[in-house]
Amino acid sequence: MRHHLGRAALSAFAVALSAAAAQADVKIGVIYDYTGAFAGGGSKAAAIGTKNAIDMINEKGGVEGHKIIPTYADAQSKTDVAINEAERLLNDTKVDLLMGVFSSAHCVPMAAKVDAAKKFMWANVCVASAVFKDKNLQYVFRPQVHSDQFGEASCKFVAENAKSKLGKEIKDVKVAIIHEDGPYGAGVAMGNEATCKELGLQIVHKEGYAATSTDLSSLVTKLRRAQADVILHTGYNPDITLFLRQSKEAGLKWAALIGHGAGYGQIDKLIETFKDDVNYVYNVDPVAAQLLDPKSLKPGLGEITAEMVKRYKAETGGQEVPPHVSMGFNQAWIFLTDVLPRAIKKHGGFDPEALKKAALETDIPEGGTIQGYGVKFFPPGHKMAGQNERSSPVVMQYVNGETKVAWPASIKTIDAVLPLPKGHAYAR
């Protein structure tokens, strides 16, 4: 027997369907390293920042009437685990999108796989330019800074301060570039080499090493011979610790040590180990939002940053709020307050196609995010399709336990201490 639904019943059915659709939860798979080497290198801090953003949005009723249901997964600082977790979340948990990812070594293969499956991924923290370069990804987006920009920032900072601080012509400043040899370190070092050369700085040594190295003494010996004024270093916490210890033992000296995120973003860990020896170290990173003057940002963003800081301190009991908290929080906030609402309102929901269209329409001006930079994504066909073209890192300096912004000049909060003052453990 065939059932004939009357018009009234049909329209009631349609209303019920659309009400169900309106109330459908947005399932987000969030992948970070909660354990393993990367956890303390910034991944856990970023994960807390991301969770705080999701919590704050849900407390306000979600997005356009939809609750955000996050599933948090631990990549355990292992690439194969990260990929397996991505596949599990997409295929078994049936999340609507993936978000997070700390390590570029996880991010590069994951982005390629997710895009090939026509699923949506939003990258919060990983910075390797290789995630996007010449891949023409369609469903992967990253508001975060990329590694080529890290390499540029440190070289520009050195060149701009050569004469006034180091008393040398740019061509006479000697720079050494050292890095862990994964996609993160190699990517930043490539940017270092290209920009330093372009600016006319003298590169006296460049070398990569395994992040798992247990001895860097031969590298330290080569650096002693090269006599660099400035050492540009990209690494994680264990290898940075090893490098600083062996440099001190061997009597390696420099005018400035500039790190590039990762382990250099976790200054409290370095201070714990090295005390005053890490005073005046530099770090290139997307800025920790609480270091910016809220007056230079869109009204209301200062309050959001304050809430992020308050929650992070309450959860961890720590006083130092590393930049990774802002990275995890800010990118999640951009997605939840800009991309997702437009996908739902204008493009009918939050399937990969709707999210992709909404992301490509994002147009946030400078000063429109808690980290200061704006957001507009390079379009399909561009060599960096999916990357934010308005992102920018800063050069920070750690001075007596406080983090100051030393570059760019437009937002700096300190006149850089350069070279290291006499009497410092690594000063010439």
DAKA-V703109 format. One record per backbone hydrogen bond with DSSP energy under -0.5 kcal/mol. CO is the residue of the C=O (numbers start at 1). NH is the residue of the N-H. Records with the same first field share a line. If there is no record, write none. Layout:
CO=NH / NH
//
This chain:
2=4
3=5
4=6
6=10
7=11
8=12
9=13
10=14
11=15
12=16
13=17
14=18
15=19
16=20
17=21
18=22
19=23
20=24
21=24
25=27
26=28 / 69
27=96 / 97
28=30 / 71
29=31 / 99
30=32 / 73
31=101
32=34 / 75
36=39 / 40
38=43
39=42 / 44 / 45
42=46
43=47
44=48
45=49
46=50
47=51
48=52
49=53
50=54
51=55
52=56
53=57
54=58
55=59
56=60
57=60 / 62
58=61
62=64
63=66
66=63
67=26 / 69
68=70
69=28
71=30
73=32 / 75
75=78
78=82
79=83
80=84
81=85
82=86
83=87
84=88
85=89
86=90
87=91
88=92 / 93
89=95
97=29
98=122
99=31
100=124 / 125
101=125 / 126
103=106 / 107
104=108
106=110
107=111
108=112
109=113
110=114
111=115
112=116
113=117
114=119
115=118
120=98
121=123 / 141
122=100 / 124
123=144
127=147
128=131
129=132 / 133
132=135 / 136
139=121
141=123
142=388
146=149 / 150
147=151
148=152
149=153
150=154
151=155
152=156
153=157
154=158
155=159
156=160
157=161
158=162
159=162
161=165 / 166
162=166 / 167 / 168
163=167
169=172 / 173
170=173
172=174
173=202
174=229 / 230
175=204 / 205
176=178 / 232
177=207
178=234
179=209
182=186
183=187
184=188
185=189
186=190
187=191
188=192
189=193
190=194
191=195
192=196
193=197
194=198
195=199
196=200 / 201
197=200
201=203
202=175 / 204
205=177
207=179
209=181
210=213
216=220
217=221
218=222
219=223
220=224
221=225
222=226
223=227 / 228
229=255 / 256
230=176 / 232
231=233 / 258
232=178
233=260
234=180
235=263
236=240
237=241
238=242
239=243
240=244
241=245
242=246
243=247
244=248
245=249
246=250
247=251 / 252
248=251
255=420
256=231 / 258
257=259 / 282
258=233
259=284
261=264
262=265
263=266
265=267
266=269 / 270
267=271
268=272
269=273
270=274
271=275
274=277
275=278
276=279
278=281
281=398
282=259
283=285 / 396
284=261
285=394
287=289
288=291
289=292
292=294
293=296
294=297
298=301
300=304
301=305
302=306
303=307
304=308
305=309
306=310
307=311
308=312
309=313
310=314
311=315
312=316
313=317
320=322
322=325 / 326
323=327
324=328
325=329
326=330
327=331
328=332
329=333
330=334
331=335
332=336
333=337
334=338 / 339
335=340
338=342
339=343
340=344
341=345
342=346 / 347
343=347 / 349
344=348
351=355
352=356
353=357
354=358
355=359
356=360
357=361
358=361
359=362
363=365
364=375
365=368
367=298
369=372
372=367
375=364
376=389
378=386
379=382
382=385
383=134
384=387
386=142
387=378
388=391
390=374
394=285 / 396
395=406 / 407
396=283
397=399 / 404
398=280 / 400
399=402
402=399 / 404
404=397 / 406
405=413 / 414
407=395
408=411 / 412
409=412
414=416
416=418
421=424
424=427
426=254
//
